[in-house]
């Protein structure tokens, strides 16, 4: 263990040195840069860091008392080389792209692409690396550090420094820097969001706690034991319970609403003269990145798992994931569920869905289709995407992780997210068109008639079909009292999606009408 720690420290030093070299590029005028010398210095730092990391990894084998076979050693070494190399590339291109000055536009675009490729490759290669260690680790995995017990797992103690908290904090910090760069591109200055971050982030944590407490009202909390209570509708309620975030228990659905609301109010107060819609479309989709990283905390905590499945159908996953997913804290101390079973790793499914949602909103609607959307639509789209993600995932949860006495709390809130997002987008278009007409700035485009007609037909066909199927499913099935993928709940999901699509007529029909009026005016 001591050997592993020593070489990890040496690895960290070399990694820091390599990053410092890259930071120097940011501070040095482009004309004075010696790229050949820079690449040699960074390359040496990366190579030495990889060597130290591999030695530290063999120290883990010694610490675990493992006698690995050749295949696992190869996975460990190759995975370490690829992981550290790709991670270095991703971090360095991140620094150059987001903070470099006077970088040629074509080179900057390639830096942006390489950055995402590097991060994606690093994620894949870390799984290859962990496959070399997975069979020799003890499960459930360590989920934090205790000041009195050292490393602890969900089965052995309560951490003072929890990996769950580090995942949430790490995701939030990454998103702050990403959003800060986008604001720099808009306004030419860094730090615009600094005070908003320090207000909105804790507000989101407290909101997540309040949402959890409300959702578990009277089920997981014994409010009668509270030192400071008040009587509400005949119940003794601990008025400080919603603030006790150290006790665990958070729901993102509550945290997102609180963080967004407080952040918007604070930003508008602190940044008068800057459009709230710009930051709305920049920051809200990026919340999905923070949520994806935060979900890794559920992996370490063995919580928020899905239903029980046969292990054979999930062994395509990295071994460290399916081994840890055989444990769950849903019903107390985590115990091995069975040698041939596991809990569906919803943390991984939701993380992937969140990342897909971010790229869909930011790249497709935020860039490729920018001329067809209004400012604010991309931000409101966050509510729709995350609502849909949770809508279809909640029935997959293991019963112990469903919120509320009947398990429907988060599911109902997911529907509210979808409905609110759609109504806000439709309202955004209607209000902006009214304002433009009042100011005589409304423009009818040549393709409005065609776009409005095709859009209306598509919305009616798809939305109508889903709604019809939903009504058929719900009318022929009784309501199920337990959350799950039963026929009634599937009908409700179809109904929510179908109605949400039909609400899009609030945009397509006015577009069609305006196009027809424009044709008549030009006739």
N, C-alpha and C positions, 0 to 999 in steps of 0.2 A: 504494500500500500504506500509506504514512504517513497519507494522508487517511482511509483506512478505519479505521485503528487509532485515530486521534484521535476520530473520531465514535463509534466503538465504546466508547471510554472515557467520552465524554459521555453516551452511551446508558446505560451501566452506572450512572453517577452518578444520572441521573434515575430509573432503575429502583429504585435503592436508596432514594432520597428517597421515592418513592411507597410502598414497602414500610414505611418508617419511619412514615409517616402512619398506615398501617393498624395497626402495632404500638402506636401511641399510643392507638388505640381500645381495644385489649386492656387497657391500663393505666389507662384513664379510666373512672370509674363511669358506668354507662349513663345516669343521670339528668343528667349534666353534658355529655353529647355533643351536638354541633351537627352533625347528619348532613348538612345542606345544605352547610355550609362544608367538611366533610370530603370529600364527593363532588367538590366543585369543585377542591380541592387535589389529590386523587388523579387526577382527570380531566386536569388540566393536566400533571401529572407523566407520565401515560401518553401523552398527546398529544405532548409534547416528546420523550419517549423514542422513540416511533414515528418521528417526523421524523428524529431522529439516526440511527436504525437504517436508514431508507431511504437517507439520504445515504451512510452507510457501505457499504451494498449497492451503490450506484452506484460507490463507490470500488473495490469488488471487480471490477466490469466494467473499470475503468481499469487495475487491476493485472493482469488477465488479458489485456488487450489486445483485449477483445471489442467487437464492433459488433452488439449484440443487435437483433433485430427487434421490432416493436411487441408481438407476442403475449407474448414472453418478458419484456418490460418490465412489461406489465400483470400477468403472473403474479407477478413479483417484488414489485411495489408492493402489490397486493391481498393477496398471501400474507404480506408483512411486517406490514401493518395487522392482519390477522386473527390472525396468530401472536402478535404482541406483546400485542395487546388480550386475546385469550383466555388467554394465559399469565399476564398480570397478574391477570385476574379469578380464575383458578384458584389462584394463589399467595395472593392476598389473602383469598379465601373460605376457603382452607386455614387461614390464620392465625386468622381470626375463628372458624371452626368448632372448631378444635382447642384454641385457647388463649383464646378470648373468655369472659368471665365474665358471668353474669346475662343472657345472650341468651335471649329468649323461645323456647320450644320449637319453635313453628311456624316462626319465622324461622330457627332453627338447622337444621331439617330442609331448608329451601330452600337454605341455605348449603352443606349437604352435597351436595345434588343438583347445584347450580351448579358446585361444585368439580370433580366428575367430568365434567360436561358441558364445562367449561372446558378441562380437561386433554385430553379426547378431541378437542375442536375444535382445540386447539393442535397436536396431533400431525398431524391432517389438514391444517391450514393450513401447517405447516412443509414438507410435501411440495409444496404449491402454490408456496411460496416457492422451494424448491430447484429446481423445474422451470424457473424463470427463469434459474438459473445453470448447471444441469446440462450443457447442450451445450457450455459454454465452459470447463469444468473439466478438469484433467488426471487421468487414471485410471492405476492405482488411486489412491484418495483418500489424503490425508494421514492417518496413523494415530498421530501423536504428535510430540513435540518432542525433538530431540537437543541437548545442551548445546554440541556442536561443529559440528553441521550445520544447526541450525535445524529447520524443519518437514521431516519425513521421511515417506516412504510405505513400504509393505512391500517395495517394490522398490529403495529407495535407501538405507536405513539402519535402525539399531536405535534406537528412541526411549528417552530417559531418562524422559520423562513420557509414558506410553502412554495413548491414549484408552480402550483396553480396561480398564486399571486404574481409570481415572476412572469408567467406566461401572459397574464392580463396586462401587467405593467409594460412588458416588452412590446406587445402588440400596440398598445396605446402610444408608446414613444415612437415606434417606427412610423405609425400613421401620422403623428404630428410632423415629423420631418418630411414625409411625402407631401402632406398638405401645405407645409410651409414653403416648399419649393414651388408648388403650383401657384401659391399666392405671390411668390417672388416674380414669377413669370407674368402675372397679371398687373402687379403694382410696383415692381422694381425694388422691393425691400423685404428683408427677412424679419421674423419676429412678430408679424402682425397678429398671429394666432396664439402667441405665448400666454398672455393672461387668460384668454378664453380656454385654453387647454387646462390650465391650473384650476379653473373654476368648473368646467364641464365634466372633467374626468372624475373628481370626487363626487360630484352631483350624480353622475351615472352609477357609481358604486352604491351610493346611498339609495338611489331610486331602484336599483336591482334588488337591494335588501328589502325595501318597503314592498315591492311587488311580490317577493317571495313570502314575506310575512302575511300579506293579505291573502295570497293564494293558499297558504297553509293555515288560515285562520281556524283555530280550534282543533287542529289535527296533530301538529308536531310541537306545539308550544303549550306549556303549562303556565298560563298567564297568572294564575293564582299565587305563584311563588314569587312574584315580582316584589321588589322592595318599594318601588315607586309606581303606584297603580292609580287608575281612575276607572270609574264605573261607566261603561258604555252599553246601553241596552241590556242591563242586567249582568254583564260580564266584567270581571276584574281584568283590566288590560294593562300590561307593562308599557308605559308610554315611551320608554327608551328602547324597546325591543327592535323597532325598525332600524335603529342606528348601530346595533350590535353586529357589525359586519365581520368581526373576528370569530363569531360563532359559526360562520359558514352559512350557506344557503343564499344563493343569488339567482335572479332570473333576468336574462338579457332583455326580455320583452319590457320589463319595468325600467331597467337601466338605460336602454336606448331612448325611451321617451323622456325620462328625466334629464339625461345628459344633453339631448338635442334641445329641449325647451330652455334649460338654463343657459346653454351655450349660445343659442340664438339671441336671447335677451341681453346677455353680457356683451356679445359681439356688437350688437346694434348700439348699445350704450357707449362702448369704448371706441368704436370705429365709425363715427358719423361721417357720412359722405361716401362710404364704400358700400357697394351693393351687397345686401344679404344674400341675394340669389346666386351670386358668384361662389361664395363660400359654401352655400347650400349644395350646389352641384358638385363641388370639389370634395367636401369633407364627408357628406353622408354616405356615398358609395364606399369610401375608404373605411368606414366603420366595419364593413364586411371583412376587410383584411384583419383588423384588430380582433374581431370575433373568431375568425378562423384560427389565429394564433392562440387566443384565449382558450379555445376548445381543447388544446393539448393538455391543459391543466386537468380536464376531466379524465384523460387517459392516465395520468399519474395518480389521480385520486380514486380510480376504479369506480367512477360514478357516471350517472346519466347514460347508462348503457341501454341497449335495445333488448328485445325479447331473446329468449334462449334458442339457440340454433345448434344443429349438428356441426361439429368442428370440421369434418371432412370437406364440407362445401366452402370453407373459409381459409384453408391452408395456403391459398395463393397469396394471402397477406404476408407482410414481413413477420418473421417468427416472433419477434419481441412484442408485436401488437396482439397476435392471437393468443400468445401465452398469458399476457397480462389481462386480456379480455375474458379469461376464465375465472376472474375474481370480480366481485362487486361489493360495494359498501351499502347497497340498497336496503339490506335487512340486517344491519349491524356489522360486526367485524367480518372482513372479507374471507371467505373460505372457497376452496376449489370447488367449482360447481360440478365437475365431472371430467374424467380424462378425455372424453370424446364430445364435449359440449363447450360452448362459449356464449357470451352475451354479444349481440351485434354491436360492433364499435361505432355507435352513432356519432361520436366525436369526430371520427375521420370522414364520415359521409357528410356531416354538416360543414366541416372545414372545407372540403372540396366544393360543395355547393356554394358556400360563401365566396370563395375565390372566383368561381365561375360567374357568380352574380356581379362581382366587382368589375371584371373585364367586360361583361355584357353591357353594364350600365355606362362605364367610363369610356370604353373604346368604341362600342357600337353606337349607342345613343348619344354619348357625350362628344363624339368626334365624327364618325361616318354619317350619322343621321342628324347632325346638329341643326341643319337648316329646317328640319321637320319638327323639332321639339322646341318648347319654350324654356326660358331660364326657370329653373325650379323643378322641371319635370324629372330630370335625372335624380335629383335629391329625393323627390317623392317616390321615385321608382325603388329606392332602398326599402321603403315600407312594404311595397308590393312583393319584392323579391324575398325579403326575409320572412314576411308573413306566409308566403307560399311554401318556403322551405320548412318552416315549423309546422304548417298545416299538414303537410304530407309525412312529416317525421314523427309528430307526437304519438300517433297510434302505434308506432314501432317501439316506443319506450317500454322498458320493463316496468311493471305496475308500481313498484316501489318509488319510481322517479316521476310518476305523473303527479301534477300538483292539484291540490284541492281534495275534498272528501270523495268526489266521484272521478277525479282524474282529468276533468275537462277544462280546468282553468286556463292553462297555456294554449290549449286548442282553440278555445273561444277568442282569446286575445290575438291569436294568429289570424283569425277571420277578420277581427277588427282592424289589424294592420293592413290587410289586403284592401278592405273596403275604404279605409281612410286614405290610403295611397291613391286609389283610383279616383275617388271623389275630389281629392286635392288637385290631381292632374287635370281632370275635366274642368273643375272650377278655375284653375289657373289659366286655361285656354280661354274660357268664356269671359273672365274678368279682363284679361289683357286685350281681347278683341273689342270689348265694350269701350275700354279706355282709348284704343287706337281710333275707333270710329268717332268718339267724342272729340279727339284731338285732330281728326282728319288726317291721320297717318296710316290708316288701314289700307293694305295693298292686296288686291285679288291677283293671284298668280294664274298663269295660263293653264296649268294642270290641275287647278283646284276642283273643277267639275269631275274630271276623270278620277283623281285621287279620292275625292269624297264619295263618289259612286262605288268604286271598287272597295274602298274601306268599309262602307256601310253594308254592302252585300256580304263581305267576308265576316264582319262582326255579327250580322244577323244569323248567318249559316252556322258558324262555329259556336257562338254564344248560345243561340237558340237550341242547337243540338245537345250541348252539354246540359243546359237547363232542363230540357225534356227528359234526358236520361236520368238526371238527378231526381226529378219528380217521380219518375217511374220506380226508381230504386227505393225512395223514401216511402212512397205510398203503399208498396207491397211488403214492407218490413217494419217491424215494431222497433221503437227506440231501444238501443242497448245501454244498460246502466253502467257498463264498464268501458273505459276508453280502449279502443282497438280497431283493427281493420275489419269491421263488420260491414254488412251491406248497407245499413242505415248511414253509418259514418262516411262511407264512400260516396253515397248519394249527397250528403251535406257538402263534401269537398267539391264534387262536380257542380253543385249549385252555386257555391261561392265563386268558383272560377268562371262559370257560365254567366252569372249576373255581373261579375267584374268586367268581363269582355263586353257584355251588352251595354254597360255604362259608357263604353267608348263611343257609342252613337252620339253622345253629347259633344264629341269633337268632329266626327266624320260628317254628320248631317249638316251642321252649320257650315262646314267647308264646302259641301255640295251646294247648299243654297247660295252661298256667296259666289261660288263659281258660276251658277246659272244666272244670277243677277248681273255679274260682270259680262257675261255673254250677251245678255239683253241690252245692256248699256252700250256695248260696242257694235251692236247690230245696226 
